[in-house]
Structure formats: C-alpha cells, structure tokens
Amino acid sequence: MKEKVQKLGRALSAMVMPNISIFIAWGLITALFIPDGWLPNPTLNEMVVPMQRYLLPLLIAYSGGKMIYDHRGGIIGACFALGIIAGTETPMFIGAMIAGPLGGWLMKKTDQLLDGHIPNGFEMLVNNFSAGILGALLAIAGCLFINPLCLAVTNALSLGVQTLVNHGLLPLTSVLVEPAKILFLNNAINHGIFTPLGMEQVQETGKSIFFMIEANPGPGLGLLIAYWISTKGETKDSSLSAMIIEFFGGIHEIYFPFVLMNPITLIGVIAGGMTGVFVNSIFGSGLVSAASPGSILAILGMCAKDSYIGVICSVIAAAAVSAIVNTVLLKAFAKEGNLEEAKQKITASKAQSKGIPAAAAASVKIVFACDAGMGSSAMGAANLTKKLKNAGIDINVPHYALNEVPLDTQIIVTQNSLKERAADRCPNAKIYPISNFMASAEYDQIVDDVRCGNFETGNSAPAKKTAIDLSKVVFACDAGMGSSAMGAASLSRKLKSAGHDVNVPHYALNEVPLDTQIIVTQTSLKERAADRCPNAKIYPISNFMASAEYDQIVSELIGA
C-alpha cells in the first residue's frame, strides 16, 4: 500500500518539480506587479492571468505526457490539457495532471497499434497525422467531457477546504501531512495537492495559506533544536548542522531520520505543524506561489506583501512548539546511542579492509538518488563527493531522480525507503541505503568500500563479451523525423524478419539516449554520433532504401 501511495505521489510531483522555477517566476511577477503588489504596474500585471491559466498547466501536462512517452507524449498531453483549460476560467491544474499522462499513454498505444502497418517512406506522414488527429480528438473531448468532471472535482475540493476553514479545522491537516512527509511523500503533498488548491486560491484572494502547510520549516527546526538540547555526541553535532540545511537550504528530508530514530517525536512535529497553520489562519497570511524548496528564504521571497508578520510568526511559533514538546518527549522516552553504535560498526568494518589505489577507484560510476533528484540527493551527493576527495578519490558524484539513474551505474546511494526501487532500476548495481543524510559514518563506509573495491556485485571470473542489447539500437538523423523514421521502420522490419521483435526508435541526433549501444545514421553524421555516444558503435549508411546495408547491420547485430 505504501509503495502504491508513493508511486502516485512520485507521478504527481514529477509533473510539477521540473517546472517549479516557472512557478517561482510567476510568483515573483504576481508579488511585484498586481494592484496590491510591491510595484503595481497595469501593463506587467497582464502577464499574471495568462501564465496562471495557460502556461503553468500546459507545462505540467507536457511534463506528464513526456514522463509516459517522451516528447511525442508530452505534446499530445499538452494539447489534451488545452481543451480542458479552454472550457473554463478556473486554473485547471488538476485537469493538466490528468491530461498529461493520459494523453502520453494514448499516443504510445496509438503508435504501437500502427507499428508494422506503415508503408515504407510514409513514416513521417503517418507519424505527424496520427499525432495531429489524436491531439485534436483529445482537445475536443477535454473541452466537452473532461472539463466538467475536473470542475466538479475542483469545486468539491474547494467546498471541503472551505468547510475546514469555516470551522477552524484547517490545522488538523497537519495530522496527515507531517506523518506523510516522514514517508517521503513531501513533494507529492506539496506539489500534487496543495499547489493546485493554492493556485486557485491565489486567483481569488492574491495569496494562499496552502503554500505554507507543508513548506513551513518550523516543525522540523523545532525537532532539531530539541535533539541539540537533549542529546549528545554525534546526534547532537548532526542536529546542529541539520538545522542550517533544513531552515536555510529548505531540505526538509534532513530531519526525517531524526523522527525515525525516536518515532514518539512525531507528536511534537505534528503539534508544531498545527501551530503554524493556526497562526497563519489567525493572521490571514499566505504566499503568492509555491515555495520550493521549503527554505525560509524561498518562503519570504514568495510571501504576499501583507503577510510577512503572519508568516514569520507562524514559523517561529511552529518551531517553538515543536522544540518544547519534543524536548519533553526526548527527555522522557529517547533511545540513546543510535548514531554512535552505527559509527562503531563502521569503524570495525574499516579496520578489516584492504586498500587499493585511488586511481582505480576513481573509475567507479557512483550516483546519489532520491525521489525527485533535487534537494536531498543534491545535498547527499555533495557530502559524498567531499568525502571521496578527502580520501584521494577524484569522483564527482552526480544526483538523479531514481527513475533517471543511468542503467550502467555501479553504485547507488539512496534513502532506506527507496532501496527496492533502486535495485529494480539497476539490478547489477550495489545499493547503499542510508538513514541519515548528515551521518558521517554512513558515508565513511561507502568511501571505504569504493577504495577497497568491495562494491563489485559479480564474481572474479574474466568478463565475457557483452551481448548487444537490441533495445539499445537507435536510428538517428539531424531532425529525428522523416529520414530517421523511415530508416528505423526499415531496420525494425529486417530485425523482425530475422526473428527479433524489436521496434527501433528514431531520434534527432542531439536527443539520442546516452546509454545507446548502436547508432545507425547517415555517413555525414557519424562524427557527431560518436561525439554524442562515445561508447556506442556507429553504423553509417549512405542509402536509406539500400536493403544490403540493413542486411549487413542485422547480421552483425544478431551475431554480436
């Protein structure tokens, strides 16, 4: 059940997170130029409504479609969403989150249905018209049928929220929000639920309290203060540095392990969250757009002109209540020694290890991954890179969303709750699940294993010749449309005739996936293909209709 909820949350946040910078741009324009803004300007204010009504939902829909079926799915998702948007003046963020993935999926199924039935040379014509016809039909369906359903859902949610507000029950949302954050559903909650509700409220009042419910750094800051007051040793030291990262950097994930160390502290975090919402309700304060990450700097940047006192008081009050309640709970129920015991185990492991040259370790492909590939993984990657370099291993650890980790990765460092997904993504990689992003001992173990070569997942037998993965064969041309579509169709037919059910994709050369093993392209583009994928084998061809050239390629691929 937890994995299903997280999967839905990932899908929602994956549509919003890539576009969060544009939400910030819209928020800044709104805060500055609306009639009640800092610098009222009627001309520049004209941008606010079109960005809210069209640009932001279309970007969400495009990201959702691309998530399912790359660029082709993205444009159909956006076209579908436009039909939903056109039927109302209400911002259709919920409609965009439905239209994007659904449009991408329908485009994917349409292409699968047409595959193998397109005459040679008509690929570009059929591809363009199939997408065009589907886009038109979905836009019409969106305007006439999906739009009323989305309006009904939006109205029901608005009515529910208004009921909570009218009865003074909005602080109770923290009872659900704070535990969900600990399960790493913070991005899903903030961007999948509160952002659509908040955008609608901004249209009506110019600000929204919903942008502060999850983003308020006060409850987490209070928890870390309580740990700093009530504990000692590495836990105390970690809590101090975590305060700075959580409050100013906005990486809320940094305090989640502290809750998991003593789950009783969740009570204090909930109390802090409820206090923050209550204070904002009293002051009528809110933000003009989503604050991401949930840093005090981002929050103040998105704060409505008349809300600074209320927002600042809500953060202080939330931190104070969380700190007081959690200090009492930790004094009464705390389990001591969690981080110290882990450090002792790591030290014992290191004492038994053997060293290997750092130059060999520097060739290891290691990545840090989290759900969104942004806040927590960026911080973890920076910490691990620093540790590796201090050990003389010159590796810059990149950070990714888990579903974007390169498939040839050798080591994945990720949260405990994501280790199964990491193993599914890269079955041959060694997974290092960590519980505390600030725990030096956990990083020390990883560095030690990299130095000693303990990350190998296979046996020591000589490597066999790697077979070509036919799913990694692509056809590429300059634009990725006409000639490459025809060439890809021809090569797919040849492979199927040889008994291999493979659909060779076609790309513009600058969009070819970096893990591609085989690139078929025009002779004039072979150097660019080699620059794009240095480890791929390039098959330059001179005639897209020349059967002999395709026969030779198929023969070599099958015999590889």
N, C-alpha and C positions, 0 to 999 in steps of 0.2 A: 504493500500500500504506500509506504514511504517513498519507494522508488518511482511509483506512478505519479505521485504528487510532485516530486522533484522534477520528473520529466516534463510535466505540464508547465511547471514553473520555469524550467530552462527554455522551453519554447517561447513563452511569453516574454521573458527578459531578453532572449536572443533577438527579438524583433525591435526592442526599444534601445538596448545598450549600444549598438553600433551607431545610433543616431542621437545619442544623448547630447553631443556637442551642439547640435542644431536646436534641441530643446533649450539649451543654455543661451544660444544666440537669440532665440525668440523671447526668452525670459528677460534678457538684458534690454532688448528693444521695447518690450512691454513696460518694464520698470522705468525706463527713461522717458518714453515719448507719449504714453497715454495721457489723457487730460489730467489725471491725478498723479502723474509721474514726476520725476525729478526735473526733467527738461521737456515740458509739454510742447509737442510740435504736430500740428494737424496733418502735415504732409507725410512725415515719417510714421505717424500713427496709422496711416493707411496700410502699412505692411502687416500690422498685428493680426487682423482677422484672416487675410488670405493665408498667412503662414500657419495659423492655428487650424483653419478649416480644410486647407488643401495640402500644403507642403508636408506637415508633420504626419498626418495619417497616410499619405502616399508613400513617404519614406518607410514607415512601419510596414505597410503592405508589401512594398518591394523587398524589404529585408526578409519578411516571412516567406514570400514566394521563392526568393533566392536560396533560402535555407533548405527548401524542398527540392528545387530543380534549377539551381544556378541562375544565370541571367535570364534565361528564357522563362523560367518560373516566376522570376521577380517582376518582369514587365506585365505578365498576364495577371499576377496578383494585384499590381498597381491599377491596371485597367478595370479589374473587377471592383476594387475599392472605390474608384472614381464614380462608378454607377451608384454605389451606396451613398457616397458623400453628396452627390448632386441632388438627391431627393429631400434634403433637409438642411437647415442652417445650424443644426446642432453638430458639434465636432464628433466625428464618427470614429473614435479610436477603437472602440470595441468592434465595430464593423471592419476596420482595417486589419485587426488581429485575426478575424475570421477569414476575410477575403484573401489575404496574402498567402497563407499556407494552403488553403483550399484551391485557389487559382493555380498555384505552382503544382499541386498534386494532379489537378485535372489536365494541365498541359503535359505533364510527364506521362500520364496514361494515354493521352491522345497520340503522342509521339510513339509510344510503344505499340499502339494499335495500328499505326501507319507503317511501322517498321517492316521492311521487306516487301512492301507493296508499291513502292515509288519507282517509276521507270527511270532508268539511268539518264542523267542530265536534267531531270526535273526536280532534283532535291531542293534547290533554293526556292523555287516557285512554290512547291508544296509546303515547305517549312514556313515560309512567310505567310501564305494564305491560311494554313491551318491555325497558326497563332492568331492571325488577324480575325478570322471568323470566330474562334473560341473567345477571344477578348471582347468582341462586340456582343456576343450572346451573353457572356457573363456580366458585362456592364449593364445590359438591359435587365437581366434577371436581378442584379444587385439593386437597381433603381426601383423596380416594381415589386419585388418579393422580399429580398433580404433586408432592405432598408426599414420596412415596417417592423420586422422582427427585432432588429437592433434597437430601434426606437423604443419598443416595448421593454426590452431588457434594460436599456438606459434609464427609462422612466421608473421601472421597478427598483433599480438600484438607488436612484435619486430619492425615491419615496422612503426606502429603508433607511438611507443615511439621514434624511430629514427627520424621520421619526426618532432616531438616536439623538440627534441634535436637540430636538424639541423637548425631549425627556431628560436631557443631561446625561445620556448614557454613552456618549462617544468615547470617554476614557476607557470603557470596557473593551474596546478593540485591542488594547494592549495585552489583554489576557490571551488573545490568539496570536497577535503579531510577535511578541517577544519570544515565545517558545518556537514559533515557526522560523524566526531568524536563526536560532541556535541550530536548526536543522538545515542551515544554508539555503533557506528559501527567501532570504532578504531581498535579493534582486527581483525575484518573481513577485513578491508582495509589493515592493515599491513601484516597479515599472509596469507590472502586469495588472495591478488592481488600483492602487492609489493614483497613479499618473493619469489614467483615463478619467477617473472621478474628479481629480483636481483640475484638469484642463477644462472640464465642463463648468466647474465652479468659478474658475477664473473668468470665463466668458460672462458670467452673471455678476460677479462681485469684484473682479480685478485681483483676487488673491484666493488662496485655498489653504485650509488647515491640513488637508490630506498630504501635502508635500512634507509635512513635519512629523507625521505619526511614526513612520519607520526611520526617517533620516535623522531624528534628534540624537545627537551623540551623548546627551546627558546620562541616560541609564547605564551605558557601557562605561563612561568615565567614572561614574559613582562606584561601580563594581570594582574597577581597577584601583581606585583610591582606597576602598575597603581592604583589598588584598595588600596594598602597600602598608596600611596601618596595622593589619592583623597578622601578617606572616613574616617570614624571614628567609634569608638565603637567596637561592636563585629565583624563587617565586616572587619575592619582594623586588628584586632587581628587574625581573622581566616585566612586572606590572608597571614600574615607573616608565620604562621606555615605551611600553604599550600605550600608556596614556597619551603620549605625544603623537604617536601614529594614529590612534583612534580619533582623538579630538581635532587635530590639525590636518592629518592626512585623510581622514574620513574612511579608514579601513576598519569597518565595524567587526569584520571577521576575526580581528586580532584578540577580541575579548571572549569569543565563543569558547575556546578551550578552558578559560578560567571558570566559566559556568559549568562545563562538563567535569572539571576536577571536583567541584562541590555543587551538585545539582540543586541543593537547597537554596543557593544564591539566586536561582531563577525567580524566587518570590520577590527579592529586592529589586531585580531588574524590571519585573512587571510593575511593581509599585512606582518605580521611577518613571516608567513609560506612561502610566496612568496620570501621574502628577504633571508631566509635560503637556499631555493633551488637555488636561483640565485647565492649566494656566493659559494655554493658547485659546481655549474656549472662552474664558473669562475676559481676556483682552480683545477677543475677536481678531487675533493676528494670524498671519499666514504668509506663504511665499507666492511669487508670481509664476514659478515654474519648478520643475523637479531639481532638487539639489543633489547632484551626483558627482563624486562620492559624497557621503554624508559628513563632510567636514564643516566645522564652524565657519570657515572661510567661504565655502560654497553656499552655505545657508545664508550668511549675511549678504553675499552677492545677489542672491535671488529673493531677498526679503522685500516685501511691499513697503512703500515709503512710510506708511503709518503704523508699521508692525514691529519696528526694531525693539522697542521696550518689551513688548509681549513675548517675542521670540527669544530674546536674550534671557528674560526671566524664566521662560519655560525650560531652557537648557540648564540654567543654574539650579532651579527647583528640582528638576528630574535627577541631576547629578547628586544633589544634597540628599534627597530621599533615598536614592539607591545606595549611596555611601553609608548612610546611617543604618538602614535596615540590614544591609549586607555585612557591615562591621559586627553588628549584634549576632547575626547568624553564623558568621565565621568564628567568632569567639566561642560560640556555643557548640557548633557542630563540625567545624573544619577538620578535614583529614590532612595531616601534615606529611611532608616528605615526598609528594608525587614526583616533582621535578628532580629532587636530589637523588631519589632512587634510580630514576632513568639515567641521570648523569653517571652514577656509579657503574651501572650496567655497561654503558658505552665505554667508560674508561677501561673496564675489564676486557671488553672486546678488542679495544685498540692495543692492549698490551700483548695480545696473542697474534697480532697481524705481522705481515711481512711487507716490506716496501718494494716498489718498482719505480723506474724512472718517471719523472713528471711528464717528460715529453710524450711518452706512450699514453699516459692518462689523458693528455690534452686532446687526443683524437676521439674521446668518448662523446657520443651525442646524447646530451642530457637536457631535459626541459623541466620547467615548473608549470603545472597546470591547475586551474581551478574551474569553476562552473562558467564564469563569464570571460576569463582570460584577462582580467583587468586588475582590480585593486589588490586582492590578496596574493595572487600569483605574481604580480609585478613586484610586490614587496619581498615575497619569498625568493624570487629569482635574484633580486639584488643582494639579499643576505647570503645566499648560497654562492653567488659569484665572488663576493668578497672573501668568503671562507676558502674557496678554492684557490684564489690568487694568493692569499696569505700562506697557503700550503705549497706555493710554487707551481700550481697547475693553471695554465693560462686558458681558461674556458669562460666565455660569457654565456651564462645560462639564459636562454630566451623564455618567455612566458606565453602561454596559449590558453584559449578556451579548450576544454577537454576534447570536444568533437573536432578540433582543428589541429591536434597534435600530429606532426609528421609520422607517417607509418613506419619509417626506419629508425625511430627513436630507440635508444638503448636503455635509457633510464628515465623514468617519470617520477617526479616528486609531487605529491598531491595530498589533499585532506583525507583523513581516515574514511570519511563517508563516501569518497569517490573512488576508492581503490578498485572496486569491481568494474566500474565503467572504464577506468584506465586500462585494466587488463583486457577488457573486451576491445578497446581501441587498438592496443598494440600488444598482442599476445606474446610476442618474443621479448618484450622489454621487461626489465626488473622494476617493480613498483616499490617506491618508498612512501608509505602513508605516514603523515605526521599529524600530531595533535596540537602542536603549539608553534605558531609561526616565529615566535621570538626565542624558542628553546635552543640554545647554542649546542647542547649535547646532541640533539637530533641531526643537526647539520654536520656536526663533527663525525658522526657515524657514516654519513653519506660520503663526506670528503675522504675518510679513511678507506672506505670500500673502493672508491674511484682510484685512489693512489695505489691500492693493492690489487686491483683487478678483480675484486670479489663480486662484481656485478654481472659476470658472464652467466648467461642462462643455459647455454648448451654445454656439451662435453668438450674434451680437449682434442678430439679427433680432427684430422685435417678437413678443412671445409670442402664440400662438394661443389661442383659447378652449379651455380644458381639458375634454375629454370626461368624462362621468360614468363612473366605473369601477363597473359593476353589481355587482361583488363587494364593494363598499363600501356597499351598501344594506342596512339592517337594519330590523327591526320591534321595537319596544320597548314594554314596559308596566311596571307597578310591580314585579311579581314575576318577570317573564320566563317565565311558564309558560302558563297557559290561554289568555288572550285574545291574547297576542302570538304564541303558537304557531299559533293558528287564523288570525290575520291574516297571518303570514308564509307559511303554506301557500297562502292565497288569492292573495296577491300573486305568489308563485312560479308558480302556475298561469297567472295572467294574463300574466306575462312569457314563459313557455314557449309560450303560445298565440300570442304576438307574435313568436315565433322566437328567443327568447333563453333559452338553457338555464342559468338562474340559480336556485340554491336560496337564498332569502332567509333568513338566520339570525334567531333571536329572542333577545332578552336582557332581563334586568332593566335598568332604565334606568341604574343606577349601575355596570353592568358593560359598557356599550357601548364598543367599542374607540375610542380617541381619534382614530384616523385615518379614522373613518367619514365618508362624504360625504353620505349621505342617511339620515335617520331618519324612519320612519313611526310615529306614536304617537297616543294619544288626545288630544283637544283640551285636556283639563285638564292634560296633562303637557308641553305644548310649551315652556313656560318652563324647566322642568327639563332638557329635552332640549337646549335652546340653551345652558344653563349647562354641560352635560356636554361638548358638542362645539360650541364657538362658531363653527367654520368650516363646519359641516355645514348642509345645507338641511333644514328641518323640514317634514314634511307631516302636519299634524294632521287626524285623521279622527274623525267623530262616530258612525259606524255600521260595525262590523266586517264586516257582511254586505252593505254597500251596494256593489254592483258598479260603480256610476257613479264612486264615489270612487277605486276602484282603477284603473278605466279612465283617469281623468284623470292619475293618478300615472304609469302606464305610458306614456301618450302623451308626457308631459313628459320622462320619463327617456330614452326612445328618441330623442326629438327633440333631446336636450341636446347 
